[in-house]
């Protein structure tokens, strides 16, 4: 888990991270992808909120020029 956090925080090539942790790049990449596959459902439940289009319209978060585009917000 620590290795995954380091890779997510310090984005760099797989080769560089593999040298840092003493692993082969292919092994490191497979290990991180497997870990992210396992924790992805938990993170989605915790951090991703489903929003209905009616909520977007009520809070006026739609694009000014395309007000009927689904689930797009104006930043």
N, C-alpha and C positions, 0 to 999 in steps of 0.2 A: 504494500500500500504506500509506503514511504517513497519508493521509486516512482510510482505513478504520480504522486503529488509533485515530486521534483520535476518530472518530465512535463507535467501540465503547467507548472509555474515558469520554468526556464526552457522555453521552446527552442529546440535546436535539432540538429540532425540525429538520427538514431545512432549513427556511428560514434558521435561524440559522447552521448549518454552511455552507450555500451562500454566505452573505454573507462568512463568514470566509475561504473559499477562492476567492471571486470567480467562482462558478459559479451557474447557474440551479438551483433545487431539483430539478426533474425530471431534469436531466442528472446531478446529483450522486447522486440516488437510484438511477438506472439503472446508473451506473458502480459504485457500491458493491455493488449486488445481483449484478452480473456478476462482480465480484472475489470475493465470498463464495461464489458458485456454483462458481468455479474452485478455491478453496482448501478448500472444505468436505470433500471426500473425503480430502485429506491430513490435515486436522485430526482427522477422525473416526478414522482409522487410528492416529494418534499419541496421542489423548487419551481415546477411548471404548473401554472394555473390556466385551466381552460376558460376561455372568455367567449361568450356568445356575441353574435353580431349586434343584437339589440343593446347589449351593454356598451358596445363600442359607440353606437349611435347616441345613446343617452349621455355618455360622458364626452361626446364630441371629439373622439380620437380617430376619426376617419380622415382620409385625404380630402383636401378642399376641392381638388379638381376631379377626383374619382370617388365620390362618397359611397358608392356601392361595392367597392372592392372588398372582398371578404378577408377579414382578419389582418388587414394591413393597417398600421398606425402611422401617423405623421409624427416625426420626432422633433 
